[in-house]
Amino acid sequence: MANSIDADMVRRVATLARLHVGEDEVQRYVDQLARMIDYVDLLNEVNIENVEPLTHGLPVTNVLREDVARPSLTSEQALANAPQAQRGYFAVPKVLDQESA
């Protein structure tokens, strides 16, 4: 796999990432990426035959409360401390003008 990393690939990835990579850096990155991929390839040698797949390393349970309907605020109560209200709604500054909508 590491042999598939070459200078052209490093240049292409740098272009896609919008990074300026000098020619002196290209060969260094080829070597570094090849070593990283070789290291990750070591995972193929690990025996995982009797290992159960996990979604999380620790036992995790959801702590959820019962979904119970209960009374909520009236419109007047919700707007009581609003800096500005208009026709039963919160009044906020305009963010978009008509031309950009």
C-alpha positions as CSV (number, residue, x, y, z in Angstrom):
1,M,0.0,0.0,0.0
2,A,2.8,2.4,0.9
3,N,4.2,2.0,-2.6
4,S,1.1,3.7,-4.0
5,I,2.1,7.0,-2.4
6,D,4.2,9.0,-4.9
7,A,5.1,12.6,-5.4
8,D,2.2,13.2,-7.8
9,M,-0.3,12.0,-5.2
10,V,1.3,14.3,-2.6
11,R,1.0,17.2,-5.0
12,R,-2.6,16.4,-5.8
13,V,-3.6,16.1,-2.1
14,A,-1.8,19.4,-1.4
15,T,-3.7,21.0,-4.3
16,L,-7.1,19.6,-3.1
17,A,-6.3,20.9,0.5
18,R,-5.2,24.2,-1.0
19,L,-1.8,23.9,0.6
20,H,1.4,25.2,-0.9
21,V,4.0,22.4,-0.8
22,G,7.5,23.1,-2.0
23,E,9.3,20.5,-4.1
24,D,11.8,19.9,-1.2
25,E,8.8,19.0,1.0
26,V,7.2,16.7,-1.5
27,Q,9.7,13.8,-1.1
28,R,9.7,14.2,2.7
29,Y,5.9,13.9,2.7
30,V,6.0,10.9,0.4
31,D,8.3,9.1,2.9
32,Q,6.3,10.2,5.9
33,L,3.0,9.1,4.4
34,A,4.4,5.8,3.3
35,R,5.6,5.1,6.8
36,M,2.2,6.0,8.3
37,I,0.4,3.7,5.9
38,D,2.9,0.9,6.6
39,Y,2.2,1.4,10.3
40,V,-1.6,1.3,9.8
41,D,-1.1,-1.9,7.7
42,L,0.1,-3.6,10.8
43,L,-3.5,-3.7,11.9
44,N,-4.1,-6.4,9.3
45,E,-1.8,-8.7,11.2
46,V,-3.8,-8.5,14.4
47,N,-5.9,-11.6,15.2
48,I,-9.5,-10.5,15.7
49,E,-11.1,-13.8,15.1
50,N,-12.8,-14.0,18.6
51,V,-13.3,-10.3,19.2
52,E,-16.9,-9.1,19.3
53,P,-17.6,-5.9,17.4
54,L,-18.1,-2.8,19.6
55,T,-19.8,0.5,19.1
56,H,-18.1,1.9,22.2
57,G,-15.2,0.8,24.4
58,L,-17.2,1.2,27.6
59,P,-20.6,0.1,28.6
60,V,-22.9,3.0,27.8
61,T,-26.6,3.4,28.6
62,N,-28.9,6.2,27.7
63,V,-30.3,8.1,30.6
64,L,-33.7,9.3,29.4
65,R,-36.6,10.6,31.3
66,E,-40.2,9.6,30.5
67,D,-41.7,11.8,27.9
68,V,-44.7,13.2,29.7
69,A,-46.9,16.1,28.4
70,R,-47.2,19.0,30.8
71,P,-48.5,22.5,30.6
72,S,-46.2,25.0,28.9
73,L,-45.9,28.8,29.0
74,T,-48.6,30.9,27.4
75,S,-47.5,33.3,24.7
76,E,-47.9,36.2,27.2
77,Q,-45.7,34.5,29.7
78,A,-43.0,33.6,27.1
79,L,-42.9,37.2,25.9
80,A,-43.0,38.8,29.3
81,N,-39.3,39.4,29.5
82,A,-38.6,39.9,25.8
83,P,-36.8,43.1,24.9
84,Q,-39.3,43.7,22.1
85,A,-42.4,41.9,21.0
86,Q,-44.6,42.5,18.0
87,R,-48.0,40.9,17.4
88,G,-47.4,38.0,19.8
89,Y,-43.9,37.2,18.5
90,F,-40.3,38.1,19.5
91,A,-39.1,41.1,17.6
92,V,-35.5,40.8,16.3
93,P,-33.3,42.9,14.1
94,K,-33.6,42.2,10.4
95,V,-30.7,39.9,9.2
96,L,-31.3,39.7,5.5
97,D,-32.5,42.4,3.2
98,Q,-34.9,41.8,0.4
99,E,-32.2,41.5,-2.3
100,S,-30.4,38.6,-0.6
101,A,-33.5,36.6,0.3
